[in-house]
Amino acid sequence: MLEGYQRKLLRGLAHRLKPIVLIGQHGLTGAIVKTTDEALNKHELIKVKFNAYKEKVEKKEIIAEIENRTSAQLVGLIGHTAIFYRENSDPEKQKIKLPVRSS
């Protein structure tokens, strides 16, 4: 689970990114899930743009499904663009090092 300060850092890093995955009128298909999973493996932090789903409820349902099927975490939702993060399981391939606050 991401902490607030980690989400803030990730949103800042995502600011310069362009959406990699586009969700259109067909919604969340198997191909979109596969593309999202591959993009997370490669980049760790990605943007997903909703072209057809403008209703907040619909977007939330698709976001929850992406989180469940890819084990990614939602970092933020800005307009019609969602930001997802999933740490690479291989420590050598990790591109983003999240800070951890010591208690």
N, C-alpha and C positions, 0 to 999 in steps of 0.2 A: 504494500500500500504506500502510495506516495504522500509525503508530507507537503504542507502548503508551500514552504520555501523551495522544495524540489520542483513542484508544479510551476512556480513562478520562474525558476531558472529555465525549465524546459520550454515554457511559452516564449521566453526571450530568445532561446535558440531557434525555435520554430518560426519566428517572425520573418526570417529571410528565406524560408523554404517555400517552394511552390507545391501545390497539391499534386500528389502522385496518383491517388486513386480518385476516380470520379464515379459517383453513384447517380445513375440516370433513372429513367422511367421504369426499368425492369427491377429496380430495387437491389437487394443484396442477393446476388446469385453466387453459385459455387465458384465461378471464375473470379468474381470480385473478392471473395474471401481468400482464395489462393493468391491473388495478386497482392492483397493487403498483407498476408502472411509473409510472402517473399520480400516485400518492401521493408517490413519490420526486421526481417533477418539481415537485410543489407544495410539499412539506415538507422534502425532503432527508434528514430523519431520521424513521424510522417504526418502529412496533412491529408485529410479525406474531404473532398468537396461534394456537397449535395446539390446536384443540378435540378432534380425534379421534385424532391421532397422539401417543401418549404414550411410545412407545419411542424411545430416544435415537438408534438407528441410522436409523429412519425419518425422524426430524426432521433429522438430518444430511444425508440424501439430498435432502430437499426444500429445505433451506437452500442446498446446493450448486447445485441447479437454479435457485433464485431468483437467486443470485449470477451464474450464467452467463447467464441470460435477461434480466436487468435491468441488468447491469454494476454492481450494488451490492456493498457490502462488509459482511460481518457484523461488527457492533461487539461484540455479546455475546449470550449465551443464558442467560436466567434462568428456570428452571422450564420452562414451556410457552410462553414468549414470547421471540421473537428480535428483536433490534434491528438494523436495516439503515441504512446511510448511503450516499448517492450525491451528490456535489457537483453543483450545477446548472451546466450548461455555459455559461450566460449569467452573466457576472460581476455584472451589475446585479441579477439575481434571486437571487443567493446570500444565504441567510439566516444561514448558519453560516460563520464565518471561523475556520478551524483554525489554531492557532499552529504555527509552524515553528521548530525549534531551530537556531540557527546553530552550525556546527562550528568 
